[in-house]
Amino acid sequence: MCGIVASLQADRDANSAAVEIHDALYILQHRGQDACGIMSCTSSGRIHQCKGNGMASKVFHDGARITELPGFMALAHLRYPTSGSRDGNNAEAQPFYVNAPHGLGFSHNGNLVNAEELKQYLDKEAHRHINTDSDSEIMLNIFASELEETNKARVNAQDCFAALERMYKRCIGGWACVAMIAGYGIMGFRDSHGIRPLVLGWKESPSGAGMDYMLASESVALESCGYKSFRDIKPGEAVIIRKATYKEPLREPIYHQVETPKAYAPDIFEYVYFARPSSTIDGISVYRSRQEMGYKLAERIRLQLGPEKLKEIDVVIPIPETSLISAYAVSKSLKKPYCQAFEKNRYIFRTFIMPNQNQRQKGVRAKLIAIPLEFQNRNVLLVDDSIVRGTTSREIVSMAREAGAKKVYFASCAPPITHAHIYGIDLATSSELIAHHRSSADIAKHITADGVIYQQLDDLVAACASLSPRGQKDQKFEVGVFCGKYVTPVSDNYFAHLEQIRGESKVLKKIQEARQAVMQGITDDEVLKLASNGAVVDEAGNIIPAGDEVNSEEKKANGKMNGLDDTGSTRQRVNSDAQVRVSTSQDISLHNLNDYERP
C-alpha cells in the first residue's frame, strides 16, 4: 500500500503544483510512512525533485523545501514497504526518473509478481540498468523501453497508450501508477483487475485559464484540495492530461482502455483497514462499508457466543482508530454500551521498534493507553479491524486485563489472514501469520483472550458489495490473503521467492534497528550482538545474533552440519556489514534530500 498523487495546472506559468501536492500528501500519509518524494516540472521542461526516507514533514522540512520545486505539473509518492524494498535505502524513495526517452517521472502503488522475469528481460534484451530492488523501477523501465520503440523526438497520446498496451502484456500483478513526461503532461493507469485504487479530479483554475487536474489514490486527497468533481480510473484504463497550449488552452483528458478489464476486483483490505473512512473507492463509501462490516460481525458474534455468553458482555470497546466505525455498529446491533476505553497517543506516528519482544510490547503500550475506569470488573468485547501476527492483539488483551477486565473477548472485522499479500502490502510471511494453520480456539489461547470471533469471508464481501454501484452480484474483490485464491495467475515459485526476499529484508531490518538502538543508547546484550555480529535465522524462524547458533556437536546430533539443514538447504545468515549505505546512490542529477547529508 503506497500513496500516489499527480497534478497538472491549466496555467503553464503557475509554479504551485508541488504546493498542492504537498498538501495532499499529508492527507494520504496513512498510506506510507517509510519514504516520500515530489517531482515537479516547469513549462520549459526542467525537472526538480526532492525525496528521501521518512514522513512528509521530515523530508520537506515542514514545507520549507517546497519552494525548491517550481512547476505547473508534479507527481508524488508515499512509500509503504513492500516485498522488494529495503529499509534504509533512500534510493528506493519515489518518484523514480529516467531521462530517456523524453524525461519520465513515475510513482507506483502495487506489486509485480513476475518482477524477476522482467528484470532479466531488461538486462538481456532491453539493455536497461536497474539500480534498486524495487519493482516500481522495473515497471518504469519497461514502459520507457516500450515508449522508446516509437523512435520519435516528440510523442503523442496514442504513442503512450500503445507503449502501455505492450507493457501490460509483459507485467503481471496489481498496480495503480501516475507518470509525468517532461514538457508534455501527466498520465495515470490501473491494472486490468482494478486491484489498487486511482481517482481523477478536476476543478476550475484560479487563474481562469482552464481546468486543473489531480490524480490520487483516494478521493479524500482531491476533496481536501478543492476538487469537487472526480471519477475512478477503471480497471485496465489509462488517462493522459496534456499541458495547455496557446492554440489549445482547454485540453480535455484523453481516456483509453489499455487492456480489456478482466474483473472489477479492488483489494478488500482498502475498506477494512488501509483507506480513510472519508474516502470513496470505486463508488463504495469506506465509512458505510465499515458500518456494514460491524453489523455483519455482530451477527457472527451472536451465533458464536450464544445468548448466555452474550448476556455477560458489559461493553463494546474499539481498538483505535480503524475499528471505531465497525465497533459502534456492533454495539448498536448487540444493544451493548459503546466506549472508547483505549486512548491513542496521536504524537507517536511510528514507534521505534526494538529488535526484541520486550521492546515491541513497550511500543504497543506507547501507542495505546487503557482507561481503567472502563475496564474494572467488566466483561469486555474488543473489536479490531484484523489480527495479523497476533503480537499487538496479545498485548492489548493483556492491557485490558491489567486495567481490571474480568473477561476479554476479541472480535476481528476481517476473516483469518492465512496467506501472504502479493499486491503491494508486506503484511507478513505465511509462517508469521497467527491464523496460518491455527484454529480460533488456538488463537484465543495464544493472545490470552476468553474467545476470538472472526468475520466470515462471505459476510465481509457482502458488506462491501452491497454498497457497490455495479450491484452486489457483479462486484468482486481481491481476497487472496483470506483464502489463497488470487485474482491474477501466480506461479508456485513466486511464493518461495517472496518468502526469501521477505526473510532477507527482515534480517537486514533487524540489524539496522539494532544499530539505531545502540546509537540511541537503548540496548541490551542481544541488541549489541546483532549490531556487531550480524544475524541468522534459526530453525524456528527466529532472527538471532550470529554466534548464538547451536554448537557443532548439537548440529551434528541433529543431522545439521556446515550451515545446512536436514533438507540440504543453506540457513540464512546476514553479516552486519551486508547492508551497504546507499544514501549517495540517487537518481543522477536530481535534487534529493540526502544530497545534504554528511557521511
Backbone torsions as a table, in degrees:
resi	resn	phi	psi	omega
1	MET	NA	117.6	175.2
2	CYS	-129.6	167.9	174.9
3	GLY	-111.5	133.8	178.2
4	ILE	-129.1	146.8	-179.9
5	VAL	-146.4	145.6	171.0
6	ALA	-145.3	147.1	-177.1
7	SER	-142.7	140.3	173.3
8	LEU	-134.6	125.1	-178.7
9	GLN	-99.7	144.1	-177.0
10	ALA	-64.0	-36.8	-179.0
11	ASP	-80.6	108.8	-177.1
12	ARG	-67.6	-18.7	178.2
13	ASP	-87.4	-4.5	178.4
14	ALA	-69.7	146.3	178.8
15	ASN	-125.7	31.5	-172.1
16	SER	-118.3	13.5	179.5
17	ALA	-61.3	-41.1	-179.9
18	ALA	-67.3	-31.6	177.8
19	VAL	-62.3	-46.0	-179.8
20	GLU	-66.3	-42.5	179.3
21	ILE	-65.3	-38.1	178.3
22	HIS	-58.6	-41.9	176.8
23	ASP	-62.2	-40.6	-178.1
24	ALA	-66.8	-32.8	-178.7
25	LEU	-62.2	-36.2	178.8
26	TYR	-67.1	-31.6	177.6
27	ILE	-71.6	-30.2	-177.8
28	LEU	-101.4	10.4	-175.1
29	GLN	-58.2	-27.6	179.1
30	HIS	-62.4	-19.1	-176.7
31	ARG	-83.5	-8.2	178.7
32	GLY	179.0	128.0	-179.0
33	GLN	-121.4	-1.4	-176.1
34	ASP	-76.4	-37.9	-177.4
35	ALA	-161.1	161.7	175.8
36	CYS	-158.2	167.8	179.8
37	GLY	-169.9	158.0	175.6
38	ILE	-131.6	137.3	173.9
39	MET	-123.1	129.8	-179.6
40	SER	-122.4	163.5	-179.2
41	CYS	-141.3	131.7	179.3
42	THR	-88.1	172.9	-179.1
43	SER	-64.3	-21.6	178.5
44	SER	-83.5	-6.0	-179.3
45	GLY	93.0	3.4	179.0
46	ARG	-76.4	130.7	-178.1
47	ILE	-101.3	136.9	175.9
48	HIS	-124.9	147.6	-177.1
49	GLN	-149.7	145.9	171.7
50	CYS	-140.3	125.1	178.6
51	LYS	-154.9	160.7	179.4
52	GLY	176.3	176.7	177.8
53	ASN	-76.8	144.8	178.4
54	GLY	115.8	179.6	-179.5
55	MET	-82.2	169.0	-173.6
56	ALA	-58.3	-40.5	-178.0
57	SER	-62.2	-34.8	179.8
58	LYS	-75.8	-49.0	-174.8
59	VAL	-63.9	-39.4	-176.3
60	PHE	-100.7	13.9	176.3
61	HIS	52.3	50.4	-178.9
62	ASP	55.7	33.9	175.5
63	GLY	95.4	-8.4	-175.3
64	ALA	-65.5	-27.3	-175.4
65	ARG	-90.5	-1.9	-179.9
66	ILE	-66.2	-28.0	177.8
67	THR	-63.8	-17.8	179.3
68	GLU	-86.6	5.2	-177.2
69	LEU	-122.9	68.1	-179.2
70	PRO	-74.2	159.6	175.1
71	GLY	142.2	159.6	-179.1
72	PHE	-95.2	-7.0	174.1
73	MET	-140.5	152.7	-175.2
74	ALA	-160.9	161.5	170.7
75	LEU	-140.7	161.3	-173.3
76	ALA	-148.9	167.8	-177.6
77	HIS	-151.0	143.3	170.1
78	LEU	-121.4	123.3	-172.8
79	ARG	-98.0	130.7	166.9
80	TYR	-108.4	134.1	-174.6
81	PRO	-65.7	128.7	176.0
82	THR	-109.1	-173.4	-171.6
83	SER	-61.1	-29.0	-175.9
84	GLY	-92.5	-14.0	-172.3
85	SER	-76.8	151.4	178.4
86	ARG	-120.9	121.0	179.2
87	ASP	-60.6	142.9	-179.9
88	GLY	89.2	-5.9	-176.6
89	ASN	-97.3	97.1	-177.9
90	ASN	-66.5	-22.1	-179.4
91	ALA	-66.2	-17.8	179.0
92	GLU	-89.8	-3.4	173.6
93	ALA	-64.6	140.8	-179.7
94	GLN	-109.1	165.4	8.3
95	PRO	-70.5	151.2	171.6
96	PHE	-89.6	160.4	-178.3
97	TYR	-142.7	137.8	166.7
98	VAL	-130.1	141.1	-175.8
99	ASN	-84.0	-16.2	-179.6
100	ALA	-129.1	132.7	-0.2
101	PRO	-90.8	147.1	165.2
102	HIS	73.6	-2.4	-177.6
103	GLY	79.7	91.8	-174.3
104	LEU	-112.7	130.3	169.7
105	GLY	-107.6	151.4	-170.0
106	PHE	-153.1	129.8	172.9
107	SER	-127.3	134.3	-168.1
108	HIS	-133.0	135.4	174.0
109	ASN	-123.2	113.8	-179.9
110	GLY	146.0	-157.4	-177.1
111	ASN	-156.8	143.2	175.7
112	LEU	-102.8	127.0	-179.0
113	VAL	-87.5	-7.1	175.2
114	ASN	-118.5	36.6	-176.3
115	ALA	-61.9	-39.5	-178.3
116	GLU	-64.9	-41.3	177.3
117	GLU	-62.4	-41.9	179.5
118	LEU	-66.7	-35.8	179.0
119	LYS	-63.5	-39.4	177.2
120	GLN	-64.4	-40.4	178.2
121	TYR	-62.6	-45.2	-178.8
122	LEU	-63.2	-36.7	-178.1
123	ASP	-72.9	-50.3	-169.3
124	LYS	-89.8	-25.3	-177.0
125	GLU	-114.6	-48.1	-178.5
126	ALA	-83.1	-18.5	178.4
127	HIS	57.4	47.7	177.3
128	ARG	-117.4	134.7	-175.8
129	HIS	-85.0	133.5	175.3
130	ILE	-108.2	124.8	-169.9
131	ASN	-100.4	-11.0	-176.0
132	THR	-132.0	-179.4	175.1
133	ASP	-93.3	6.6	-175.3
134	SER	-83.6	130.0	176.4
135	ASP	-73.1	-12.8	174.3
136	SER	-64.7	-41.1	177.2
137	GLU	-66.1	-34.8	176.8
138	ILE	-63.0	-46.2	-177.6
139	MET	-64.6	-40.3	177.0
140	LEU	-58.6	-44.8	-177.1
141	ASN	-72.3	-29.8	172.8
142	ILE	-63.2	-46.9	179.0
143	PHE	-63.2	-44.7	-179.7
144	ALA	-60.7	-41.0	179.6
145	SER	-63.2	-42.1	179.5
146	GLU	-69.5	-38.3	-179.9
147	LEU	-68.3	-30.8	-179.9
148	GLU	-68.2	-19.6	179.2
149	GLU	-63.9	-20.4	178.4
150	THR	-65.4	-29.7	179.8
151	ASN	56.0	38.4	-179.1
152	LYS	-115.4	150.5	177.2
153	ALA	-71.9	-32.6	179.1
154	ARG	-133.9	134.8	-178.7
155	VAL	-103.8	160.1	174.2
156	ASN	-120.2	-177.2	-176.4
157	ALA	-61.7	-40.2	-178.4
158	GLN	-65.8	-35.1	175.6
159	ASP	-61.9	-42.9	-179.3
160	CYS	-65.8	-43.8	-180.0
161	PHE	-64.3	-40.0	179.0
162	ALA	-63.8	-39.8	177.4
163	ALA	-65.1	-39.5	177.6
164	LEU	-63.9	-41.0	179.6
165	GLU	-58.9	-42.1	179.0
166	ARG	-69.8	-36.7	178.0
167	MET	-64.1	-42.1	-179.3
168	TYR	-62.0	-30.9	179.4
169	LYS	-70.9	-23.1	-179.4
170	ARG	-91.8	-34.5	-170.2
171	CYS	-92.8	138.4	175.8
172	ILE	-125.3	130.1	178.9
173	GLY	151.2	-158.2	177.7
174	GLY	-126.1	132.8	-177.0
175	TRP	-157.3	152.9	162.9
176	ALA	-133.8	131.6	-173.3
177	CYS	-135.1	150.1	167.5
178	VAL	-125.4	145.3	-178.0
179	ALA	-139.6	159.9	179.1
180	MET	-135.5	132.3	175.7
181	ILE	-109.4	120.5	-173.7
182	ALA	-52.8	126.4	176.8
183	GLY	74.8	1.0	-176.4
184	TYR	-116.2	-57.0	-178.4
185	GLY	164.9	-167.3	179.3
186	ILE	-119.5	161.9	177.9
187	MET	-147.6	158.1	176.5
188	GLY	-140.7	147.6	178.9
189	PHE	-155.0	161.4	-170.1
190	ARG	-139.4	148.5	-179.1
191	ASP	-64.1	162.1	-171.7
192	SER	-74.7	-3.0	173.4
193	HIS	-104.1	-9.5	-179.9
194	GLY	68.1	35.4	-174.5
195	ILE	-69.5	-47.6	-179.7
196	ARG	-100.8	142.7	-172.0
197	PRO	-82.9	152.5	174.6
198	LEU	-159.4	131.1	-177.0
199	VAL	-133.5	143.4	179.4
200	LEU	-111.2	133.0	176.6
201	GLY	-124.9	158.4	178.8
202	TRP	-146.7	152.9	179.0
203	LYS	-155.2	162.3	177.8
204	GLU	-69.1	138.4	179.4
205	SER	-67.9	138.0	177.8
206	PRO	-58.3	-26.0	-179.7
207	SER	-81.5	-10.9	-176.9
208	GLY	79.2	11.1	-176.0
209	ALA	-79.7	-12.2	-176.9
210	GLY	152.6	-140.2	-177.8
211	MET	-113.0	137.8	170.4
212	ASP	-93.6	148.1	-177.4
213	TYR	-130.0	147.1	175.0
214	MET	-142.9	136.3	171.9
215	LEU	-108.7	140.1	-179.5
216	ALA	-154.7	162.8	179.3
217	SER	-68.5	-32.2	-177.3
218	GLU	-135.7	147.9	-178.2
219	SER	-64.0	-27.7	-177.3
220	VAL	-62.2	-31.2	177.8
221	ALA	-67.3	-38.2	178.2
222	LEU	-66.7	-46.6	-178.1
223	GLU	-62.4	-37.1	-179.1
224	SER	-67.1	-23.2	179.3
225	CYS	-98.4	12.1	173.9
226	GLY	90.7	9.8	178.3
227	TYR	-85.8	118.5	-177.8
228	LYS	-100.5	-22.7	-179.7
229	SER	-109.7	129.6	178.0
230	PHE	-157.6	162.4	177.9
231	ARG	-147.2	150.4	177.7
232	ASP	-75.7	141.8	167.8
233	ILE	-75.4	129.4	-172.8
234	LYS	-81.8	162.7	177.5
235	PRO	-55.7	130.1	179.6
236	GLY	75.4	8.1	-176.1
237	GLU	-102.2	151.3	174.3
238	ALA	-130.3	153.8	175.9
239	VAL	-135.3	140.5	175.8
240	ILE	-122.6	130.3	175.0
241	ILE	-116.1	111.9	-177.4
242	ARG	-87.6	151.3	177.3
243	LYS	-66.7	149.0	178.6
244	ALA	-69.7	150.2	175.1
245	THR	-123.6	169.1	179.3
246	TYR	-66.7	-31.4	177.6
247	LYS	-77.2	-34.0	-179.3
248	GLU	-127.5	79.8	-177.0
249	PRO	-74.4	-16.1	-176.9
250	LEU	-121.2	70.6	-178.4
251	ARG	-83.5	128.5	178.9
252	GLU	-86.4	153.9	174.1
253	PRO	-61.9	146.4	177.2
254	ILE	-109.5	118.8	-179.8
255	TYR	-101.1	147.9	179.1
256	HIS	-151.7	134.3	176.0
257	GLN	-83.0	98.2	-175.9
258	VAL	-66.9	-41.2	-179.3
259	GLU	-142.1	142.7	179.1
260	THR	-58.8	129.6	179.7
261	PRO	-57.5	129.9	177.8
262	LYS	-92.3	-19.5	178.1
263	ALA	-172.2	171.5	168.1
264	TYR	-122.4	84.1	-167.8
265	ALA	-129.5	72.6	176.6
266	PRO	-63.0	153.3	178.2
267	ASP	-64.9	120.8	-175.4
268	ILE	-68.5	-17.6	177.4
269	PHE	-66.6	-20.9	174.2
270	GLU	-58.1	-40.2	-177.6
271	TYR	-81.1	-33.4	-179.4
272	VAL	-71.4	-43.7	-167.3
273	TYR	-141.1	-47.3	-164.9
274	PHE	-69.0	-50.9	-169.7
275	ALA	-76.7	155.4	174.9
276	ARG	-73.0	145.2	-177.3
277	PRO	-62.7	-22.7	179.8
278	SER	-81.2	-2.8	179.9
279	SER	-86.7	154.6	169.7
280	THR	-120.2	121.4	-177.4
281	ILE	-117.7	121.6	-178.8
282	ASP	53.3	40.2	176.1
283	GLY	80.1	1.5	-178.4
284	ILE	-109.7	121.7	178.4
285	SER	-68.6	125.2	177.9
286	VAL	-64.1	-39.8	179.5
287	TYR	-60.4	-50.1	-179.1
288	ARG	-65.4	-36.6	-179.3
289	SER	-64.1	-36.9	179.3
290	ARG	-72.4	-31.2	172.1
291	GLN	-62.2	-46.8	-179.3
292	GLU	-64.2	-36.3	175.5
293	MET	-59.8	-40.2	179.5
294	GLY	-63.4	-43.1	179.4
295	TYR	-65.2	-41.3	178.0
296	LYS	-65.3	-40.8	-179.9
297	LEU	-65.1	-37.3	178.7
298	ALA	-60.0	-40.0	178.4
299	GLU	-64.8	-39.1	178.5
300	ARG	-65.9	-39.2	178.4
301	ILE	-62.4	-43.8	177.4
302	ARG	-57.3	-46.2	-176.2
303	LEU	-67.7	-42.2	-174.7
304	GLN	-78.2	-41.3	-176.9
305	LEU	-80.7	-34.0	-176.8
306	GLY	81.4	165.1	-174.0
307	PRO	-62.5	-35.5	-175.8
308	GLU	-69.3	-50.9	179.6
309	LYS	-67.1	-35.5	179.5
310	LEU	-63.1	-36.1	179.7
311	LYS	-64.7	-27.8	-178.8
312	GLU	-70.3	-26.7	-173.6
313	ILE	-67.9	128.1	-178.2
314	ASP	-96.1	-30.0	-173.5
315	VAL	-157.3	148.9	174.0
316	VAL	-103.5	126.5	-175.4
317	ILE	-124.9	122.9	177.5
318	PRO	-81.9	153.2	169.1
319	ILE	-95.0	111.6	-173.4
320	PRO	-64.3	147.9	2.4
321	GLU	-117.6	-16.3	-171.4
322	THR	-63.8	-26.9	-174.7
323	SER	-92.9	2.7	-175.7
324	LEU	-56.5	-46.2	-175.8
325	ILE	-67.7	-46.2	-178.6
326	SER	-65.8	-40.9	-178.9
327	ALA	-64.1	-37.4	178.0
328	TYR	-65.2	-38.7	176.7
329	ALA	-65.1	-38.3	176.5
330	VAL	-60.8	-46.1	-178.0
331	SER	-63.5	-39.7	178.6
332	LYS	-64.8	-44.7	-177.8
333	SER	-67.1	-38.4	-179.3
334	LEU	-85.9	-7.2	-177.7
335	LYS	58.6	46.4	177.4
336	LYS	-118.8	149.7	178.1
337	PRO	-60.1	146.6	178.7
338	TYR	-112.7	132.3	-177.7
339	CYS	-146.2	130.2	175.1
340	GLN	-86.5	84.8	-172.7
341	ALA	-93.4	-0.8	171.6
342	PHE	-111.6	125.5	176.7
343	GLU	-95.7	129.2	179.3
344	LYS	-94.8	132.5	175.3
345	ASN	-76.8	104.4	-175.0
346	ARG	-76.3	-6.3	-177.1
347	TYR	-99.1	7.2	172.7
348	ILE	-115.2	105.5	-179.6
349	PHE	-82.4	-50.7	178.2
350	ARG	-134.2	105.8	179.9
351	THR	-61.1	137.3	175.8
352	PHE	-65.4	118.5	-175.2
353	ILE	-95.1	113.1	176.4
354	MET	-76.9	154.5	-175.3
355	PRO	-81.5	38.1	171.3
356	ASN	-150.5	161.9	-172.2
357	GLN	-61.2	-40.0	-177.3
358	ASN	-60.0	-43.5	-179.8
359	GLN	-71.4	-33.5	176.1
360	ARG	-62.8	-39.1	178.0
361	GLN	-63.9	-39.1	177.1
362	LYS	-63.8	-33.2	179.2
363	GLY	-62.4	-42.5	177.5
364	VAL	-61.2	-43.9	-177.6
365	ARG	-70.2	-23.1	175.3
366	ALA	-73.2	-28.0	-178.8
367	LYS	-87.2	-34.1	-176.0
368	LEU	-122.8	138.5	177.7
369	ILE	-127.5	123.3	179.0
370	ALA	-78.6	143.3	176.9
371	ILE	-100.8	101.9	-171.2
372	PRO	-54.7	-34.6	-178.1
373	LEU	-56.5	-29.2	-177.2
374	GLU	-89.8	-7.0	-178.4
375	PHE	-109.4	-27.9	-169.9
376	GLN	-57.8	123.6	177.0
377	ASN	57.9	32.9	-179.7
378	ARG	-124.7	150.5	170.5
379	ASN	-94.0	119.2	-169.8
380	VAL	-114.5	147.7	173.2
381	LEU	-112.7	108.2	178.0
382	LEU	-88.2	136.7	-179.8
383	VAL	-122.0	123.4	177.3
384	ASP	-125.5	164.3	-178.8
385	ASP	-70.4	-34.7	-177.4
386	SER	-165.9	169.7	172.2
387	ILE	-126.6	117.8	-176.2
388	VAL	-101.9	-81.8	178.4
389	ARG	-86.9	-25.6	-179.2
390	GLY	95.3	-12.5	-178.3
391	THR	-62.8	-48.5	179.6
392	THR	-65.6	-43.3	-179.4
393	SER	-60.4	-41.8	179.5
394	ARG	-62.1	-42.8	-179.7
395	GLU	-67.3	-37.0	179.2
396	ILE	-66.1	-42.2	177.2
397	VAL	-61.4	-42.3	178.2
398	SER	-61.0	-41.2	179.1
399	MET	-64.4	-38.6	179.0
400	ALA	-64.1	-41.5	179.4
401	ARG	-67.5	-41.8	178.5
402	GLU	-62.7	-29.8	179.0
403	ALA	-79.1	-4.4	174.0
404	GLY	114.6	4.7	-179.2
405	ALA	-66.8	140.6	177.3
406	LYS	-81.6	-51.8	176.7
407	LYS	-127.6	145.7	-178.7
408	VAL	-129.9	115.0	172.9
409	TYR	-103.8	145.3	-175.5
410	PHE	-125.2	121.5	-179.2
411	ALA	-115.9	137.0	-179.5
412	SER	-112.6	129.8	178.0
413	CYS	-69.9	-19.7	178.1
414	ALA	-104.9	152.2	174.1
415	PRO	-66.7	173.3	176.3
416	PRO	-58.1	129.7	178.1
417	ILE	-88.6	109.8	-171.1
418	THR	-115.2	-11.9	-175.5
419	HIS	-133.2	160.6	-179.2
420	ALA	-68.4	149.2	172.4
421	HIS	-90.2	130.8	-172.5
422	ILE	-117.9	6.7	-176.2
423	TYR	-117.3	39.2	171.7
424	GLY	109.5	6.2	178.2
425	ILE	-121.2	115.0	-178.8
426	ASP	-90.4	70.7	-178.2
427	LEU	-63.1	-57.6	-178.5
428	ALA	178.8	165.5	170.5
429	THR	-75.9	160.2	-177.9
430	SER	-56.4	-39.5	-178.2
431	SER	-67.2	-22.8	179.5
432	GLU	-84.8	-18.5	-177.7
433	LEU	-72.3	126.9	-174.9
434	ILE	-65.5	-28.4	-177.9
435	ALA	-85.5	-3.4	179.8
436	HIS	-71.4	109.3	-179.5
437	HIS	64.0	28.8	174.7
438	ARG	-127.5	145.0	176.1
439	SER	-86.0	168.0	177.3
440	SER	-60.9	-36.9	178.9
441	ALA	-65.3	-41.4	177.7
442	ASP	-64.1	-40.2	-179.5
443	ILE	-66.7	-41.9	177.8
444	ALA	-59.2	-41.8	178.8
445	LYS	-65.0	-41.0	-177.7
446	HIS	-65.3	-41.4	-178.6
447	ILE	-92.1	6.0	176.8
448	THR	62.6	31.0	176.1
449	ALA	-92.1	158.2	176.5
450	ASP	-77.2	-14.7	176.4
451	GLY	-176.9	147.8	176.8
452	VAL	-122.3	129.9	179.6
453	ILE	-119.9	123.5	178.8
454	TYR	-104.9	144.9	168.0
455	GLN	-63.5	144.1	174.3
456	GLN	-84.6	145.5	-175.7
457	LEU	-60.0	-43.2	179.4
458	ASP	-60.6	-37.7	179.8
459	ASP	-69.8	-39.2	178.2
460	LEU	-63.0	-46.1	178.5
461	VAL	-61.1	-43.9	-179.3
462	ALA	-64.5	-37.0	-179.6
463	ALA	-60.2	-40.4	-179.4
464	CYS	-83.7	-42.2	-176.4
465	ALA	-66.1	-28.8	-179.5
466	SER	-63.3	-18.2	-178.5
467	LEU	-101.0	0.0	-174.0
468	SER	-76.2	136.1	174.7
469	PRO	-68.4	-13.9	178.4
470	ARG	-86.9	-4.4	180.0
471	GLY	94.0	145.9	-173.8
472	GLN	-63.3	-36.7	-176.8
473	LYS	-70.7	-33.5	-175.6
474	ASP	-89.8	-12.1	-176.2
475	GLN	-83.7	123.3	176.6
476	LYS	-113.8	164.4	178.2
477	PHE	-140.9	154.6	170.0
478	GLU	-80.4	116.3	-173.8
479	VAL	-131.4	23.3	-173.3
480	GLY	-58.6	-30.3	-178.6
481	VAL	-65.1	-21.4	-178.1
482	PHE	-95.6	-21.1	-173.3
483	CYS	-138.8	-9.5	-179.7
484	GLY	82.4	3.8	178.8
485	LYS	-103.0	103.0	-176.7
486	TYR	-93.5	155.7	-174.5
487	VAL	-79.0	-18.4	176.9
488	THR	-108.8	156.4	175.4
489	PRO	-66.0	137.9	-179.4
490	VAL	-135.3	125.6	179.3
491	SER	-75.9	153.9	178.3
492	ASP	-62.2	-33.6	-179.3
493	ASN	-64.8	-26.4	-176.4
494	TYR	-64.0	-39.4	-177.5
495	PHE	-67.4	-38.6	176.0
496	ALA	-64.4	-41.0	177.9
497	HIS	-64.1	-41.1	-179.9
498	LEU	-63.7	-43.7	178.7
499	GLU	-60.9	-41.1	-179.6
500	GLN	-64.3	-46.7	-178.9
501	ILE	-62.5	-46.0	-178.7
502	ARG	-65.5	-36.0	177.2
503	GLY	-63.7	-44.2	178.3
504	GLU	-63.4	-42.3	-180.0
505	SER	-62.3	-41.3	179.6
506	LYS	-61.5	-44.2	-178.1
507	VAL	-64.8	-46.3	179.6
508	LEU	-62.7	-39.6	179.7
509	LYS	-65.7	-38.5	179.8
510	LYS	-63.6	-41.4	178.5
511	ILE	-64.1	-43.6	-179.3
512	GLN	-63.1	-43.3	179.3
513	GLU	-63.2	-37.9	178.4
514	ALA	-63.7	-42.3	179.0
515	ARG	-63.7	-41.2	178.3
516	GLN	-63.5	-39.2	179.9
517	ALA	-63.7	-41.7	178.7
518	VAL	-63.1	-42.4	180.0
519	MET	-62.7	-32.3	-178.7
520	GLN	-89.7	-1.6	177.8
521	GLY	75.3	17.9	179.0
522	ILE	-112.4	95.1	-169.8
523	THR	-152.5	172.2	172.3
524	ASP	-147.0	-174.6	-175.3
525	ASP	-61.5	-41.0	-178.4
526	GLU	-63.6	-43.8	-179.2
527	VAL	-64.9	-40.3	178.0
528	LEU	-61.3	-40.6	178.6
529	LYS	-65.5	-41.5	178.5
530	LEU	-61.1	-43.2	-177.0
531	ALA	-68.2	-35.0	-173.9
532	SER	-96.4	-33.9	-173.2
533	ASN	-104.1	-13.2	-172.7
534	GLY	88.1	-165.0	-172.5
535	ALA	-144.0	158.1	172.7
536	VAL	-133.9	162.6	174.0
537	VAL	-104.4	121.6	-178.3
538	ASP	-81.4	-178.7	-175.0
539	GLU	-63.8	-24.7	-179.9
540	ALA	-86.9	-0.1	179.8
541	GLY	88.4	6.2	179.9
542	ASN	-86.1	145.0	176.5
543	ILE	-90.8	120.2	-176.9
544	ILE	-128.8	159.9	177.8
545	PRO	-61.4	141.3	174.9
546	ALA	-62.1	136.2	-176.3
547	GLY	102.3	-14.5	177.7
548	ASP	-94.0	8.2	179.8
549	GLU	-67.9	167.4	176.2
550	VAL	-64.9	151.5	-177.6
551	ASN	-72.3	170.5	-171.6
552	SER	-63.2	-34.8	178.8
553	GLU	-65.3	-40.5	178.8
554	GLU	-66.2	-37.9	176.7
555	LYS	-61.9	-43.9	-177.7
556	LYS	-64.0	-42.0	179.5
557	ALA	-63.0	-31.6	179.9
558	ASN	-89.4	3.5	179.7
559	GLY	76.5	24.7	-178.3
560	LYS	-125.9	116.8	-177.8
561	MET	-136.3	154.3	172.8
562	ASN	55.6	36.1	176.6
563	GLY	77.2	7.5	179.4
564	LEU	-107.9	140.5	173.8
565	ASP	-87.0	-176.9	-173.8
566	ASP	-70.0	-7.2	175.9
567	THR	-98.2	-2.2	-179.3
568	GLY	88.5	6.1	-178.7
569	SER	-84.9	138.8	178.1
570	THR	-76.4	131.7	179.0
571	ARG	-73.1	149.5	-174.1
572	GLN	-79.1	127.8	178.4
573	ARG	-139.6	132.5	178.2
574	VAL	-128.9	124.2	177.7
575	ASN	-75.8	153.4	-177.6
576	SER	-64.9	-18.4	177.8
577	ASP	-93.2	5.8	-173.2
578	ALA	-69.1	-30.6	-177.8
579	GLN	-93.8	105.2	-178.6
580	VAL	-77.6	138.6	177.1
581	ARG	-65.6	129.1	-173.8
582	VAL	-126.2	23.7	-177.6
583	SER	-63.6	-20.9	178.5
584	THR	-89.1	-3.5	-178.9
585	SER	-90.3	78.4	-174.1
586	GLN	-110.6	169.0	171.6
587	ASP	-59.0	127.1	-172.4
588	ILE	-61.0	134.3	172.8
589	SER	69.2	9.6	177.6
590	LEU	-102.9	157.4	-173.4
591	HIS	-86.4	114.5	-175.1
592	ASN	-126.5	154.5	-179.0
593	LEU	-55.8	-46.9	-173.9
594	ASN	-78.2	1.9	169.9
595	ASP	-60.0	-23.4	-175.2
596	TYR	-99.0	0.1	179.7
597	GLU	-78.6	140.6	173.8
598	ARG	-87.2	143.4	179.8
599	PRO	-67.8	NA	NA
